[in-house]
Amino acid sequence: MNIRINPQLGEKTRESLSAVLPITFIVFALSIFVVPVDVGTMAMFLAGAVLLILGMGMFQLGAEMSMSPLGEGIGLQVAKAKNKIWATFLGFLMGFLVTIAEPDLQVLAEQVPAVSNLTLILTVAIGVGIFLALAVLRIVFKIDLSILLMILYGGVLVLSFFVPRDFLAVAFDSGGVTTGPMTVPFIMALGVGLSSMRSDKNAASDSFGLVALSSVGPILAVMILGCFFQTGEAEMALTEIPRVETVRDVTKAFAFELPHYAEEVLISILPILLVFVLFQLLTRRYHGRQFLKASVGFGYTAIGLVLFLCGVNVGFAPVGTALGSELAASDEKWMLVPIGMLIGYFIVKAEPAIQILNKQVQSVTGGVISARAMNTALSVGVAASIGLAMLRIILGIHLQWIIIPGYIIALIMSRFVPKIFVGIAFDSGGVASGPMTSTFLLPLCIGVCTSLGGDVMTDAFGVVSLVAMTPLIAIQIMGISYRIKLGKQQKQSTPINLIPVDSDEIVEIEEDWNQ
């Protein structure tokens, strides 16, 4: 009997394989030459890598088949709505529901003492809902994203001086974890749907920026929450690595945790599935085959996310903690910085939502900004953020000394780069800080911090916020370099194959631009 594999699933799996192999090889090499790791732990790690590859492939295909069409469809309906109050409420409702469905938020909520999981999750969800509604109004009324971001982040930076230090890192981290694998495909597709109803030259630029604004909401909401709650003493238990001796033990370890993540994903995806059914009943937007395809897509999304989360949490996270502890215990602690940067450079490629963002950027810009160029810029940005995170833990640097100058630089740059790069850059910051960050890089930093005797709440937490910040600068540097290159080309000759990006600028489509 011949077994036929969906060719699209095969393609997505190959893409995820190429994304995960580099970080797998780095960890394997570190276990041989730098930090000896026992065979059982490495077997768990490799098994987790296999699940991660399969899960990311299925998730990406499922998101394209279900989450993206739903987001675009709702975006089109909102754009057509004459009643802006209704459009605003719908934006809030979808932001609230999709955020509650975000698995990364559950992980963060379990780490914060003195505040119940439900309180933190509802606070973050309300923050995302309010700011997604604001993002919808921004597109409808054509408000400049750069000015809006400067006002909002200015408020964030000022408020940061009044928030307890233990809560500050959690607040900034919450802005990163809320834009994960469940929210990003939907929110980005919502932006495309909203902007597609507009015929002006800024429509393509304004399709980006929803993720950026949705990331600000949780930061402000959790900061306000922090003014009324005391975190107390954080009791952080390091992730334990199951003792395994045989292949059967490895299989049992993953099989034991699989139902837990299946339940978590099912509870998370159920509200979105109900919205999809309700949206179809009210609008009749999807025909029979389209509805069936989207339904199958939700199945792919759920199964892929279960495999991905199980592989990352059971196989990757314990190794990250062990590596961090062992590296920090060595005599050459300075090696933490370059090793962290190397891990950061490659691990961002394994973020499932990154691939969705990069392909949408390439599609919306007609290839002007290639997925390859985006990957390179994001890798450099995340590498810098992990290097800063390690340096901060070693030297005990306060998070504000890095976050405030970083955001000021990013906001100033937003006034000098093409508009489309501003939206893409601030969206990239939220997308880069996904499940790989919260389940591998955060345990890595916790391991380092614990080994060095630091304060986990103030020193280890904050890595997510740094991962969310540095891409803002990296992508905008790419935009500045493009503007310089475009200026030189315009002086030398008349450009060909031009498409408008905004009212002031045009860019030339080049396949080899990123080279």
NORQUI-V864297 format. One record per residue. RES is the residue in one letter. PHI is phi in whole degrees, -180 to 180 (NA if undefined). D_LAST is the distance of its C-alpha to the last C-alpha in whole Angstrom. Layout:
BEGIN
RES,PHI,D_LAST
RES,PHI,D_LAST
END
This chain:
BEGIN
M,NA,47
N,-87,43
I,-102,41
R,-95,38
I,-100,35
N,-52,33
P,-59,30
Q,-66,28
L,-65,29
G,-62,28
E,-66,25
K,-64,25
T,-66,26
R,-64,24
E,-64,21
S,-67,23
L,-62,24
S,-67,20
A,-80,20
V,-88,24
L,-56,24
P,-58,21
I,-69,24
T,-64,27
F,-66,26
I,-63,26
V,-63,29
F,-63,31
A,-66,29
L,-62,31
S,-69,34
I,-91,35
F,-100,34
V,-117,34
V,-120,36
P,-60,39
V,-122,39
D,-69,42
V,-62,41
G,-62,42
T,-64,40
M,-67,37
A,-63,38
M,-63,38
F,-64,35
L,-67,34
A,-64,36
G,-63,34
A,-64,31
V,-63,32
L,-63,33
L,-61,30
I,-63,28
L,-63,31
G,-64,31
M,-66,28
G,-63,28
M,-68,31
F,-64,30
Q,-61,27
L,-64,29
G,-63,32
A,-64,30
E,-66,28
M,-83,32
S,-124,34
M,-64,33
S,-66,30
P,-60,33
L,-64,35
G,-62,33
E,-65,32
G,-63,36
I,-65,37
G,-60,35
L,-65,36
Q,-66,40
V,-65,39
A,-65,38
K,-78,41
A,-63,43
K,-80,45
N,-86,47
K,-71,44
I,-65,46
W,-64,46
A,-63,42
T,-66,42
F,-63,44
L,-64,42
G,-62,39
F,-63,41
L,-61,43
M,-68,39
G,-63,38
F,-64,41
L,-68,41
V,-68,37
T,-69,37
I,-60,41
A,-81,39
E,-81,36
P,-61,37
D,-59,35
L,-66,37
Q,-63,40
V,-63,39
L,-66,38
A,-61,42
E,-71,44
Q,-92,42
V,-97,44
P,-78,48
A,72,50
V,-123,49
S,-66,49
N,-57,46
L,-63,48
T,-61,48
L,-67,44
I,-63,43
L,-66,45
T,-61,44
V,-65,40
A,-63,41
I,-64,42
G,-60,40
V,-65,37
G,-60,39
I,-62,40
F,-81,37
L,-70,36
A,-62,38
L,-64,37
A,-65,34
V,-63,35
L,-64,37
R,-60,34
I,-69,33
V,-63,36
F,-97,37
K,58,34
I,-83,34
D,-64,31
L,-65,29
S,-60,28
I,-65,32
L,-63,33
L,-65,31
M,-63,32
I,-66,35
L,-69,35
Y,-71,33
G,-61,36
G,-64,38
V,-62,37
L,-66,37
V,-68,40
L,-66,42
S,-61,40
F,-78,43
F,-110,45
V,-97,44
P,-54,46
R,-59,43
D,-66,44
F,-94,42
L,-63,40
A,-64,37
V,-63,38
A,-62,38
F,-67,34
D,-66,34
S,-63,35
G,-68,33
G,-85,30
V,-73,32
T,-74,33
T,-101,30
G,-112,30
P,-66,29
M,-85,32
T,-82,32
V,-61,28
P,-58,28
F,-69,31
I,-65,30
M,-67,27
A,-66,29
L,-60,31
G,-63,29
V,-64,28
G,-63,31
L,-65,33
S,-75,30
S,-68,30
M,-82,34
R,-100,33
S,-110,32
D,-76,31
K,-71,27
N,-89,27
A,-61,27
A,-63,24
S,-64,23
D,-77,27
S,-71,26
F,-100,24
G,115,26
L,-67,29
V,-64,28
A,-60,28
L,-69,31
S,-68,32
S,-81,31
V,-73,33
G,-54,37
P,-62,37
I,-61,36
L,-64,39
A,-64,41
V,-72,41
M,-62,42
I,-63,45
L,-61,46
G,-64,46
C,-72,48
F,-115,51
F,-124,50
Q,-107,51
T,-75,48
G,68,51
E,-85,50
A,-83,47
E,-104,48
M,-107,45
A,-96,46
L,-67,43
T,-65,42
E,-87,44
I,-97,43
P,-60,45
R,-81,47
V,-128,46
E,-125,48
T,-128,47
V,-62,45
R,-63,48
D,-64,47
V,-63,44
T,-61,44
K,-64,47
A,-61,45
F,-75,42
A,-63,45
F,-67,47
E,-88,44
L,-56,43
P,-60,46
H,-62,45
Y,-74,41
A,-64,42
E,-65,45
E,-62,43
V,-69,40
L,-62,43
I,-64,44
S,-71,41
I,-87,40
L,-60,44
P,-60,43
I,-69,40
L,-63,42
L,-65,45
V,-63,43
F,-61,41
V,-65,45
L,-63,46
F,-62,44
Q,-67,44
L,-65,48
L,-82,48
T,-109,45
R,53,45
R,-72,42
Y,-101,41
H,-76,43
G,-53,44
R,-69,41
Q,-65,39
F,-64,41
L,-65,41
K,-63,38
A,-66,37
S,-64,40
V,-63,38
G,-62,35
F,-63,37
G,-64,39
Y,-59,35
T,-61,34
A,-65,37
I,-64,37
G,-62,34
L,-69,34
V,-62,37
L,-63,36
F,-64,33
L,-66,35
C,-65,37
G,-64,35
V,-71,33
N,-74,36
V,-85,38
G,-98,36
F,-88,33
A,-57,35
P,-61,38
V,-67,36
G,-61,34
T,-63,37
A,-63,38
L,-62,35
G,-61,35
S,-63,39
E,-69,39
L,-65,36
A,-71,38
A,-79,41
S,-76,39
D,-72,40
E,-100,37
K,-68,36
W,-62,33
M,-66,31
L,-60,31
V,-67,28
P,-65,25
I,-66,26
G,-61,26
M,-65,23
L,-64,22
I,-63,24
G,-62,22
Y,-61,18
F,-94,19
I,-71,22
V,-65,20
K,-68,19
A,-90,22
E,-74,24
P,-61,25
A,-72,24
I,-61,21
Q,-64,20
I,-65,22
L,-61,20
N,-60,17
K,-70,18
Q,-69,20
V,-60,17
Q,-64,15
S,-71,19
V,-66,20
T,-90,17
G,65,17
G,90,13
V,-60,12
I,-107,12
S,-79,10
A,-62,12
R,-65,9
A,-65,8
M,-62,12
N,-58,13
T,-64,11
A,-63,12
L,-68,16
S,-62,16
V,-64,15
G,-63,18
V,-69,20
A,-58,20
A,-64,21
S,-67,24
I,-70,26
G,-61,26
L,-66,28
A,-63,30
M,-65,31
L,-63,31
R,-66,33
I,-69,36
I,-65,36
L,-95,37
G,70,39
I,-76,37
H,-67,38
L,-57,35
Q,-62,36
W,-66,34
I,-106,31
I,-65,31
I,-64,32
P,-61,30
G,-62,27
Y,-71,28
I,-63,29
I,-61,26
A,-63,24
L,-70,27
I,-65,27
M,-61,23
S,-63,24
R,-86,26
F,-124,23
V,-112,20
P,-54,20
K,-55,22
I,-64,20
F,-70,18
V,-65,21
G,-62,23
I,-64,20
A,-62,20
F,-72,23
D,-68,23
S,-61,21
G,-59,23
G,-71,26
V,-71,24
A,-65,23
S,-95,26
G,-104,28
P,-63,30
M,-66,28
T,-71,28
S,-75,32
T,-111,33
F,-127,31
L,-70,30
L,-65,33
P,-60,35
L,-59,33
C,-69,34
I,-64,37
G,-62,38
V,-64,37
C,-62,39
T,-65,42
S,-65,42
L,-88,42
G,77,44
G,-86,43
D,-91,43
V,-61,41
M,-65,41
T,-97,40
D,-104,38
A,-75,36
F,-65,36
G,117,33
V,-65,30
V,-64,30
S,-66,30
L,-69,27
V,-63,25
A,-77,25
M,-88,25
T,-62,22
P,-62,19
L,-59,21
I,-78,20
A,-62,16
I,-67,15
Q,-72,17
I,-62,15
M,-60,12
G,-66,14
I,-65,15
S,-64,12
Y,-68,12
R,-62,15
I,-63,15
K,-64,12
L,-63,14
G,-61,17
K,-65,16
Q,-67,15
Q,-68,19
K,-74,21
Q,-81,19
S,-157,20
T,-80,21
P,-67,18
I,-120,19
N,53,19
L,-94,19
I,-128,20
P,-75,22
V,-106,21
D,-149,24
S,-69,27
D,-108,25
E,-135,22
I,-132,20
V,-130,16
E,-94,14
I,-79,13
E,-135,10
E,-69,9
D,-104,5
W,-57,5
N,-69,4
Q,-86,0
END
